[in-house]
Amino acid sequence: MNASANSIIVALDVSTTSSVDQLLDQLSQTDDRPAVKVGMELFYSEGTAMIRHIQQCGFDIFLDLKLHDIPNTVERAAYQLGQLGIQYTTVHALGGGTMIAAAKRGLQRGAQQAHVTPPKLLAVTELTSISEKMLVNEQHVSLPMTDQVRQLAQLADTSGADGVICSPQEVTTIKPFVNDDFLLVTPGIRLTTNPADDQQRIMTPRQAAKAGSSAIVVGRPITQSSQPANAYMTIKKEWLIHD
Ligand SMILES: O=C(O)c1cc(=O)[nH]c(=O)n1[C@@H]1O[C@H](COP(=O)(O)O)[C@@H](O)[C@H]1O
């Protein structure tokens, strides 16, 4: 992913086909086709029929189900996801290196079975809704957040993931420790005018671009806007034009 429109991933955190269609219609009014993220809400509500629908509309799909289970269970689930012809999917890095490797194997076997390209596997490090304080008080991790995220990124890299999900705040720390083509995909994106909502580790699109994020994931700043197409264009401008 280069700094281009398809390195913006719009999170379709809605539950109905009509809401999806309204958002895809708004995005189609811009000159480009960002990738779109289907999360648990939409997938649990509309299932694989929604994947096919969005594919027919011509958008790349990031199916974000954040698998986190024993390796055998994850491999079998990934085998199913590998058949869908999607571009990206996720596991939790905290599931361990054997689980990440099992997910990769399942995706590859599924894709081979369906004669499609396997999706890129992204491992979620520490959710961007976790603060430094929560890391210590709730997870009892004594490392600073950047070190914890860096270690999980290295684990993901050596276990066969194609990249990680992290906050843009950790990108410069991780970069020297992973392969050059390892993707650093960053949610927690907010314009200075947006509320942080439940996000704890945020940056603006401009800051994320300067830090070296491979791609940004943006949901509510676009989907909750009264003018989603305009909000998308504002974010795109900041992401692509920075000094
Ligand atoms: O895996 C993700 O995409 C993800 C990981 C993470 O650490 N933080 C995070 O916010 N996300 C997703 O990124 C999107 C961010 O949405 P907004 O906060 O509305 O921009 C949501 O769909 C989250 O599920």
The ligand as a Tripos MOL2 file, in Angstrom:
@<TRIPOS>MOLECULE
LIG
   24    25     1     0     0
SMALL
NO_CHARGES

@<TRIPOS>ATOM
      1 O1         -8.7460   -3.8810   13.8270 O.co2     1 LIG1
      2 C1         -9.1400   -2.7250   13.6800 C.2       1 LIG1
      3 O2         -9.4640   -2.3070   12.5790 O.co2     1 LIG1
      4 C2         -9.0620   -1.8270   14.8490 C.ar      1 LIG1
      5 C3         -8.0420   -2.0690   15.7580 C.ar      1 LIG1
      6 C4         -7.7890   -1.1270   16.7770 C.ar      1 LIG1
      7 O3         -6.8500   -1.2850   17.5590 O.2       1 LIG1
      8 N1         -8.5860   -0.0340   16.8620 N.ar      1 LIG1
      9 C5         -9.6260    0.1880   16.0020 C.ar      1 LIG1
     10 O4        -10.2930    1.2170   16.1460 O.2       1 LIG1
     11 N2         -9.9020   -0.7240   15.0140 N.ar      1 LIG1
     12 C6        -11.0640   -0.5430   14.1220 C.3       1 LIG1
     13 O5        -10.9350    0.6830   13.4120 O.3       1 LIG1
     14 C7        -12.1890    1.3440   13.3120 C.3       1 LIG1
     15 C8        -12.0410    2.7140   13.9080 C.3       1 LIG1
     16 O6        -13.2440    3.3790   13.8880 O.3       1 LIG1
     17 P1        -13.4180    4.8790   14.3280 P.3       1 LIG1
     18 O7        -12.9060    4.9980   15.7380 O.co2     1 LIG1
     19 O8        -14.8930    5.1050   14.2360 O.co2     1 LIG1
     20 O9        -12.6070    5.7130   13.3610 O.co2     1 LIG1
     21 C9        -13.2250    0.4730   14.0090 C.3       1 LIG1
     22 O10       -13.9260   -0.2510   13.0260 O.3       1 LIG1
     23 C10       -12.4080   -0.4780   14.8630 C.3       1 LIG1
     24 O11       -12.9800   -1.7630   14.9340 O.3       1 LIG1
@<TRIPOS>BOND
     1     1     2 2
     2     2     3 1
     3     2     4 1
     4     4     5 ar
     5     4    11 ar
     6     5     6 ar
     7     6     7 2
     8     6     8 ar
     9     8     9 ar
    10     9    10 2
    11     9    11 ar
    12    11    12 1
    13    12    13 1
    14    12    23 1
    15    13    14 1
    16    14    15 1
    17    14    21 1
    18    15    16 1
    19    16    17 1
    20    17    18 2
    21    17    19 1
    22    17    20 1
    23    21    22 1
    24    21    23 1
    25    23    24 1
@<TRIPOS>SUBSTRUCTURE
     1 LIG1         1 GROUP 0 **** ****
